[in-house]
Each structure stands twice: as C-alpha cells, then as structure tokens.
Amino acid sequence: MAQPTRAVVIGGGIGGLTAAVALHQRGARVTVLERAPSLAPVGAAISLAPNSLRALDVIGLGATIRDLAAWQGDGGLRAPDGRWLSRTSAVAAQRRFGGPLVLLGRATLIGHLAALLPEGTVRTAARAALTDPGDTRRPARVTTPDGELEADLVVAADGIHSAVRRTLFPGHPGPVYSGFTTWRLMIPLPGVEFASHETWGRGRIWGTHPLQDGRVYAYAAAVTPEGGRCDDERAELLHRFGDWHDPIPAVLAAARPEDVLRHDVRHLAQPLPAYHSGRVALLGDAAHAMPPTLGQGGNQAIEDAIVLAHHHDDLAAYTAARLPRTTAIARRAVQVARLNMLRNRAGMAVRDTVLAALSKAGPALFLRGFDDIADWRPPRPPYASVETRGTGETRETHTGTR
C-alpha cells in the first residue's frame, strides 16, 4: 500500500483525534468526520495511565497532560463501611511504571487533541458511511452529506456500535451486555477532603476521585438487568449507595439529577479476526470494546492510534501489533469485572481477604498485576520498544508491543 496522502478518520473521539494528529504529523492530509454537532464528548472523565501518556509523548502532548495529574497521595480500595481493603501510593505507582496516573475531563483531552489539527480538519454533523474498503489498486470510498471522499487510509474510530466494523465483518456478533450498568458524574465539591478510592460492595462498586481543577469525578456500577432506566438517576444512586462511607453521601447531596449519566456496559466478547481490511483500520471500541474495570478503554485507543500511524503503510503489521495485546487486556477486564461485581458473600470474603494481604505485603506487590499494561512503549521514538539480546546488547524493535 502506498504511503497515505489522504486519510479519513470516521469518529471524532479520543482515539480518532489521536490518530488524526499522529497521521497529520507524518504528512498525511487528514479529514475527521464526526456525526455529532460538536466535539463535546460523551462521558465525564478519563484516566490516563503511563502507557497512553507515553503514546501521547509521540505527538508532543504527554507533558501537557501529565501536568494535570491530581492524585498526589495514597488511595486504594475500600469496603462500603469505609474500611481500607488495600492501599496504593501515587509515589509507588510512579516509580514502578515510570509516570503518574492522570485523571482529567474528557473535554479537556479532546480540546488539546483538536488544537493540534489544522483548521478545517474536523467536520462535525458529518455522518459517514464506508462504501468501498479499497485495496492495493484502488482507494477506499466514504460517503458524507457533502459527497464522496476517496482515501488511501480510512480510520474507523466510530465506537462500540461501529457501522464500519459491521461492513467489514458482517458475520461478527457485535457487542454483548457485560451484566452491569454504570453511572458517572463530575461536580464541584468544595470543602470536602478525601483520599482517592474505589469501593467494592456486593454486586456494586463506587469510585470517587479529585480532579486538579477542583471538581470531583465519581462513578458507580451495579449488576442490573439490561435496559433499566429511572426518571431520577440521582435518586437511584442514593437508594443504592446512600448509606456507604464518606464522601459518597456528600457527593450525592451535591449532585443534581441532570449531572448523572447512565450507560449499560457492553463489550466485544468475541475478538475480531483482524483490525483491518483493504485500506481500512479499526481502532478503539470499534475494534476491541472492553468493560471499564481496568480503566484501559481510552488508553488502548490512544495506543492504537500511535501504532496505526507508525504502520500506516502496512495494516497487517498494525493488526499483528495490536490484536494480541488488546485481546488479552479485554479478557482481563472481563475477569476483573467478575471479581469486583461478586454477589456471593463467601466469594466476597475471600476476595477482600486476599486484597488486604496483598496490600500489607506492600504497594509494589499489589501494583505488579498492572506491569504488562502500564509498561508499554510506542514502536517509534521517543519510546521505541527495546529488545534485549543474550549478549546484553539492545536494539530497537517496531512491533508496537513489548
């Protein structure tokens, strides 16, 4: 495939915009087609781990985002009565993974990414459909309200219900319900101090985290039948979590019904056979939607984007680099969801005891399970992957994995 001089990105979310920036910086003429009337993101906040921050370093954005880190002290997992099941340290995490964990509003990240693109690159209110994936001899074709576009590369970043994925892989079963629903809110909470935490109960979890701008990001999840909705989701949260430890009651007292977002969680239980076909590449939720239990959905989309820009002229290499890693992480996210959504009291007791034992052994031991996720390096400088030979000599590799 010739070097892409014309790239069309379908979807203006975090993964799509990161891909657009990375491709633009490599010389491509990029058009981003976003069906929504603006780039205002759905969702409240996103957690960026060291792996995705290194990916953002490749496009010159990592340092800016790291400066937004708010978590400076201890945090961890708690029980609904407030007991600490395990403690983690921001210092220990940074030492182990070589960087901080950054929690910021999605709108903030979207704004920083969009600012790196030339004016006119992003077209909003632009519904797009893939009409021809192309091949080595002909370009791909995408229809829009303003006419048809030809592209040397189409990036499908159109989310979990991706129309492009259905076009490329019509036999794939698509997303399935993960068994639980989530609520999210981001509000000011002046005068309330607390340590960043996630709380695991019986078939329910809650997380409360401070942001650098003074707001609080809170999320909750519960095992529920698919499709459930309430007229007042704040009241639903109060019913489910109102008697849990501080600061959860304070968060709920400060929230308004319109502050609460609710979404059923779905994931791709069956991996795709490839992340490309013809001149089209899938990334993010379109390729490997996963439960949010590892906080890696957006992080993996950012990794995808940087690796795709590196392999823009060899999409088979992109699939080879990304499919094994993202499949393994998605499976782990499903396993963690089963663990923190336990409803069996005996199983919960065993889980909590193990967590407490790991915490007492030290933060480093508890963090070890995140090693092969957070220590990822991009396949090109400034963090090209390094492979150590038996002689002690090192050389760069360009697989997109580590």
Solvent accessible surface area in square Angstrom, and as a share of the most:
residue,aa,sasa,rsa
1,M,69,0.31
2,A,70,0.54
3,Q,108,0.48
4,P,4,0.02
5,T,66,0.39
6,R,75,0.27
7,A,2,0.01
8,V,6,0.04
9,V,0,0.00
10,I,11,0.06
11,G,10,0.10
12,G,4,0.04
13,G,35,0.33
14,I,14,0.07
15,G,8,0.08
16,G,0,0.00
17,L,0,0.00
18,T,0,0.00
19,A,1,0.00
20,A,0,0.00
21,V,0,0.00
22,A,2,0.01
23,L,2,0.01
24,H,66,0.29
25,Q,91,0.40
26,R,81,0.30
27,G,57,0.55
28,A,9,0.07
29,R,158,0.58
30,V,19,0.11
31,T,26,0.15
32,V,0,0.00
33,L,2,0.01
34,E,26,0.12
35,R,162,0.59
36,A,34,0.26
37,P,117,0.74
38,S,54,0.35
39,L,39,0.19
40,A,77,0.59
41,P,42,0.27
42,V,115,0.66
43,G,14,0.14
44,A,9,0.07
45,A,5,0.04
46,I,10,0.05
47,S,31,0.20
48,L,0,0.00
49,A,3,0.02
50,P,7,0.04
51,N,0,0.00
52,S,0,0.00
53,L,0,0.00
54,R,10,0.03
55,A,0,0.00
56,L,0,0.00
57,D,29,0.15
58,V,18,0.10
59,I,7,0.04
60,G,64,0.61
61,L,9,0.04
62,G,0,0.00
63,A,69,0.53
64,T,57,0.33
65,I,0,0.00
66,R,60,0.22
67,D,106,0.55
68,L,44,0.22
69,A,13,0.10
70,A,24,0.18
71,W,57,0.20
72,Q,130,0.58
73,G,39,0.38
74,D,73,0.38
75,G,0,0.00
76,G,14,0.14
77,L,20,0.10
78,R,35,0.13
79,A,3,0.02
80,P,41,0.26
81,D,100,0.52
82,G,13,0.12
83,R,138,0.50
84,W,76,0.27
85,L,7,0.03
86,S,1,0.01
87,R,95,0.35
88,T,16,0.09
89,S,22,0.14
90,A,14,0.11
91,V,79,0.45
92,A,24,0.18
93,A,11,0.08
94,Q,88,0.39
95,R,200,0.73
96,R,87,0.32
97,F,13,0.05
98,G,61,0.59
99,G,7,0.07
100,P,26,0.17
101,L,70,0.35
102,V,0,0.00
103,L,27,0.13
104,L,8,0.04
105,G,6,0.05
106,R,60,0.22
107,A,65,0.50
108,T,51,0.30
109,L,0,0.00
110,I,9,0.04
111,G,40,0.39
112,H,58,0.26
113,L,0,0.00
114,A,29,0.23
115,A,84,0.65
116,L,65,0.32
117,L,17,0.09
118,P,64,0.40
119,E,181,0.81
120,G,62,0.60
121,T,12,0.07
122,V,39,0.23
123,R,88,0.32
124,T,54,0.31
125,A,67,0.52
126,A,9,0.07
127,R,161,0.59
128,A,27,0.21
129,A,51,0.40
130,L,15,0.07
131,T,77,0.45
132,D,26,0.14
133,P,39,0.24
134,G,4,0.04
135,D,36,0.19
136,T,102,0.59
137,R,215,0.78
138,R,103,0.38
139,P,30,0.19
140,A,0,0.00
141,R,81,0.30
142,V,0,0.00
143,T,47,0.27
144,T,18,0.10
145,P,92,0.58
146,D,123,0.64
147,G,36,0.35
148,E,89,0.40
149,L,40,0.20
150,E,65,0.29
151,A,0,0.00
152,D,16,0.08
153,L,0,0.00
154,V,0,0.00
155,V,0,0.00
156,A,0,0.00
157,A,16,0.13
158,D,41,0.21
159,G,27,0.26
160,I,39,0.20
161,H,105,0.47
162,S,0,0.00
163,A,51,0.40
164,V,3,0.02
165,R,5,0.02
166,R,137,0.50
167,T,73,0.42
168,L,23,0.12
169,F,32,0.13
170,P,113,0.71
171,G,76,0.73
172,H,25,0.11
173,P,88,0.55
174,G,11,0.10
175,P,36,0.23
176,V,59,0.34
177,Y,50,0.19
178,S,29,0.19
179,G,29,0.28
180,F,5,0.02
181,T,0,0.00
182,T,17,0.10
183,W,0,0.00
184,R,41,0.15
185,L,3,0.01
186,M,44,0.19
187,I,6,0.03
188,P,89,0.56
189,L,15,0.07
190,P,119,0.75
191,G,84,0.81
192,V,50,0.29
193,E,167,0.75
194,F,42,0.18
195,A,35,0.27
196,S,13,0.09
197,H,2,0.01
198,E,34,0.15
199,T,0,0.00
200,W,18,0.06
201,G,1,0.01
202,R,107,0.39
203,G,2,0.02
204,R,64,0.23
205,I,11,0.06
206,W,0,0.00
207,G,0,0.00
208,T,0,0.00
209,H,32,0.14
210,P,44,0.28
211,L,11,0.06
212,Q,100,0.44
213,D,92,0.48
214,G,53,0.51
215,R,79,0.29
216,V,6,0.03
217,Y,18,0.07
218,A,0,0.00
219,Y,44,0.17
220,A,1,0.01
221,A,3,0.02
222,A,0,0.00
223,V,48,0.27
224,T,11,0.06
225,P,114,0.72
226,E,93,0.42
227,G,52,0.50
228,G,28,0.27
229,R,133,0.49
230,C,53,0.32
231,D,160,0.83
232,D,52,0.27
233,E,19,0.08
234,R,55,0.20
235,A,46,0.36
236,E,29,0.13
237,L,0,0.00
238,L,80,0.40
239,H,152,0.68
240,R,53,0.19
241,F,0,0.00
242,G,22,0.21
243,D,127,0.66
244,W,14,0.05
245,H,18,0.08
246,D,107,0.55
247,P,5,0.03
248,I,0,0.00
249,P,47,0.29
250,A,34,0.27
251,V,0,0.00
252,L,0,0.00
253,A,78,0.60
254,A,48,0.37
255,A,7,0.05
256,R,138,0.50
257,P,64,0.40
258,E,121,0.54
259,D,29,0.15
260,V,14,0.08
261,L,66,0.33
262,R,23,0.09
263,H,68,0.31
264,D,15,0.08
265,V,15,0.08
266,R,70,0.25
267,H,20,0.09
268,L,14,0.07
269,A,63,0.49
270,Q,95,0.42
271,P,51,0.32
272,L,3,0.02
273,P,101,0.63
274,A,19,0.15
275,Y,3,0.01
276,H,44,0.20
277,S,37,0.24
278,G,32,0.31
279,R,15,0.05
280,V,0,0.00
281,A,0,0.00
282,L,0,0.00
283,L,3,0.01
284,G,3,0.03
285,D,61,0.32
286,A,0,0.00
287,A,2,0.02
288,H,10,0.04
289,A,1,0.01
290,M,17,0.07
291,P,1,0.01
292,P,72,0.45
293,T,30,0.17
294,L,34,0.17
295,G,34,0.32
296,Q,1,0.00
297,G,22,0.21
298,G,16,0.16
299,N,1,0.00
300,Q,0,0.00
301,A,9,0.07
302,I,0,0.00
303,E,0,0.00
304,D,0,0.00
305,A,0,0.00
306,I,1,0.01
307,V,0,0.00
308,L,0,0.00
309,A,1,0.01
310,H,37,0.16
311,H,22,0.10
312,H,15,0.06
313,D,69,0.36
314,D,68,0.35
315,L,6,0.03
316,A,58,0.45
317,A,27,0.21
318,Y,0,0.00
319,T,18,0.11
320,A,70,0.54
321,A,5,0.04
322,R,0,0.00
323,L,34,0.17
324,P,78,0.49
325,R,30,0.11
326,T,0,0.00
327,T,14,0.08
328,A,57,0.44
329,I,6,0.03
330,A,13,0.10
331,R,144,0.53
332,R,71,0.26
333,A,0,0.00
334,V,30,0.17
335,Q,108,0.48
336,V,32,0.18
337,A,8,0.06
338,R,166,0.61
339,L,73,0.36
340,N,1,0.01
341,M,15,0.07
342,L,49,0.24
343,R,141,0.51
344,N,91,0.47
345,R,161,0.59
346,A,71,0.55
347,G,25,0.24
348,M,27,0.12
349,A,60,0.46
350,V,98,0.56
351,R,10,0.04
352,D,28,0.14
353,T,91,0.53
354,V,79,0.45
355,L,14,0.07
356,A,32,0.25
357,A,60,0.46
358,L,61,0.31
359,S,19,0.12
360,K,178,0.75
361,A,65,0.50
362,G,18,0.17
363,P,50,0.32
364,A,49,0.38
365,L,59,0.29
366,F,52,0.22
367,L,22,0.11
368,R,134,0.49
369,G,55,0.53
370,F,45,0.19
371,D,40,0.21
372,D,80,0.42
373,I,1,0.00
374,A,0,0.00
375,D,41,0.21
376,W,1,0.00
377,R,60,0.22
378,P,0,0.00
379,P,0,0.00
380,R,62,0.23
381,P,78,0.49
382,P,83,0.52
383,Y,72,0.27
384,A,12,0.09
385,S,2,0.01
386,V,81,0.47
387,E,76,0.34
388,T,95,0.55
389,R,106,0.39
390,G,93,0.89
391,T,120,0.70
392,G,55,0.53
393,E,94,0.42
394,T,77,0.45
395,R,103,0.37
396,E,91,0.41
397,T,18,0.11
398,H,85,0.38
399,T,71,0.41
400,G,0,0.00
401,T,38,0.22
402,R,161,0.59
